[in-house]
Amino acid sequence: MKTPALFLLALMASSSLSADELSDVKKENESLKREVAELRRQAQKGTAQNTAPAADRKAAIRARYEEDRKTYSGEQLREIEQLYQAANRDLKSPEAKKHLSTLIEKYPKANRTGCAVQYMGQMSTGAEKEKYLRMAISDFGDCYYGSGVQVGAYARLYLAYYYKELGKEKEAKALFDEIRKDFPDAVNHKGKPLVGMLPK
């Protein structure tokens, strides 16, 4: 039976080491073991932390939809969804804006209305764009898309970059700072963190 190469090397090394040197080697080995165990623990903790925001978003979405169920009847909820999906089929069409406007007017407390206001902000220009994005932030900040995008955070991102285009650096910076501070786990529709989309 062949002796493993590592065992042979260890045997050769130990035969030429003094007792003190062997003790130091053992201590270093124990220290390395502890470091590896700590790194594994941190990696497992990091994985748990990475999945926590996604779980929190799902819980927030469920809670927000539950509010709608308490506020609107089944028939109203169906109409809300029909209007939203009719617009969502082609957001660039004139009909889309009409459906979103109807949704905003008829159902001002619905979660889907928050998404509609955000869409209107993205689709609009000038003062109208600012109006809708500010409305999304102030009145619909707790609304969510099914993808996990939070309207309040997403509207801040769009409005901040709009201000940046206009040269309103102070206003833009204030919104970027709010995202960093208040929405560190917010994501876009592809699941990428919004903080990674901010200027450095």
Secondary structure, DSSP 8 states (H G I E B T S, - for coil): ----HHHHHHHHHHHTS-HHHHHHHHHHHHHHHHHHHHHHHHHHHHHHHHHHHHHHHHHHHHHHHHHHHHHS-HHHHHHHHHHHHHHHT-TTSHHHHHHHHHHHHH-TT-HHHHHHHHHHHHH--HHHHHHHHHHHHHHSTT-B-TTS-BHHHHHHHHHHHHHHHTT-HHHHHHHHHHHHHH-TT-B-TTS-BGGGGS--
